[in-house]
Structure formats: structure tokens, C-alpha cells
Amino acid sequence: MGAGLDQQACQEQAQEIFHKQVNYTLQFKPCCHILQNVSYQAIKKWKKFQPFPIFILLIKNTVLEPVTNILIAVVKQAGEGDEKAQNLLYRQYAKAMFNICMRMAANRQDAEDLLQESFVLAFKNLKQLKQEVNFGGWLKRIVINECVRYCKKKVHWKELEEHHYELPENDQAEWITEISFERVNEEIKKLPQACRTVFNLYALEDYSHKEIAGALGISESTSKSQYHRARQLLKERILKPQING
């Protein structure tokens, strides 16, 4: 009975050490030497118990490897339903993904809902990810797809097919490079939903107008038109106050 309790206590302690070291490493802190020490202590405590649980072997194989391998280990465990691993991934990626949701939705409550829905969907389908090291990019695509789905419901896109906004041919975008990103980002959030969606996808997410048209169910000309409208509105709202001020 005592041996069983000792084994359980050691397992719990080693699990705790594992999650702590992963959390520490994912924050990109200079702790490789520390990781080796704490992992060695955990393995030493567990050495008398057979067979070794899978995740302690995971520690043994990854602590001396680059941070990338630890990320792979966490993603694998998250795919198995490990809540601590999922929480680690959430804390690591939530802020960046929320910023995307805010740019697309421009409404905090909707952005938070999109973020939660995206993570639920990601964890549900995590086993489909073939290369765990690509988790960040894979998650971002899920977030953008959820945002696009949201935007499709919010806008009557068919009505926009009849309206086209064109910029003069000599219009240049050099002016935008002289403005801080924070200032531009704030104005992007204030754009009408349709042109904001297109602008985000084209200018910030590197979608082509053909890809945007396919994602939103609109024509390429409508995508281009809405992008031009967004640029024109941004230019007017950012430059005019500077000129008048």
C-alpha cells in the first residue's frame, strides 16, 4: 500500500515538473540548463518504478533537444485530451489569435466568442495535424476561417456586387508607411465590415483577390472594389486630421 502511494506521489510530482518545464520553455526563457536538472531529478525519482510511463520517456527524449521538440510533445499531449497541455497552448497563442479576431470582428464580445470557438475546434481536430511543429500556422488558419464564416453572415455581400469603389490610378500607399501600426490598426477596426474583411485578408493575411472571392462567395472585382474602398477610407481618416491639425 505504501509503495503504491509512493509511486502515485512520484508520478504526480513528475507530471507537475513536466508541465512546469514545458510552460517555462514555451515562454522562450533561457532555461535549458535548468530543464536538464529538473527533468533528471524527476527521472531519478521514477527510475525504480517499471514500466516507465510514456510521458517521462517524452521528457527524457526532449529536454536536451531544441524548444521545437518540447512544443511537439505538448501538442501531442493536447491532442490526447490533456487539459494542462491544452491550457499551455492556449496561454501561448491566445493573445495573437485574439488580435486577429479583433481586427476581423471589431467587437470585443464577438472576438472573444470567435477565439473560444476556434480553440475548441482546434483541440477537437488536433489529431488531424500531421506535423505538430506547424501548430501555430494551423491554428491561425482555423481562426481566420472562423472569422471569415462570421463575416459572411454579417454582410449582405450580394448587394455589394452592384457597388464598386475605385481609387485613382496614381494613388500610392507610401503614406501608410509613415503612420504607426497602432494608429492604422485602430482605424482598420472602424472600417465597415465588408471592406474591413477584405482589407484584412488581402493586406495583412496575404490572401489573393481570387482566394478572398472564393472564401466569401463574391466576385474578384467586388473583392478589389472593397479593398480600394478600405484604402480610401483609411487614407481619408488618417491623413485629413493631420492636415487640418
Secondary structure, DSSP 8 states (H G I E B T S, - for coil): -HHHHHHHHHHHHHHHHHHHHHHHHHTT-S-HHHHHHHHHHHHHHHTTSSS--HHHHHHHHHTTS-HHHHHHHHHHHHHTT-HHHHHHHHHHHHHHHHHHHHHHH--HHHHHHHHHHHHHHHHHTGGG-S-GGGHHHHHHHHHHHHHHHHHHHHS-HHHHTT------TT---GGGGGS-HHHHHHHHHTS-HHHHHHHIIIIIS---HHHHHHHHT--HHHHHHHHHHHHHHHHHHHHHHHHH-
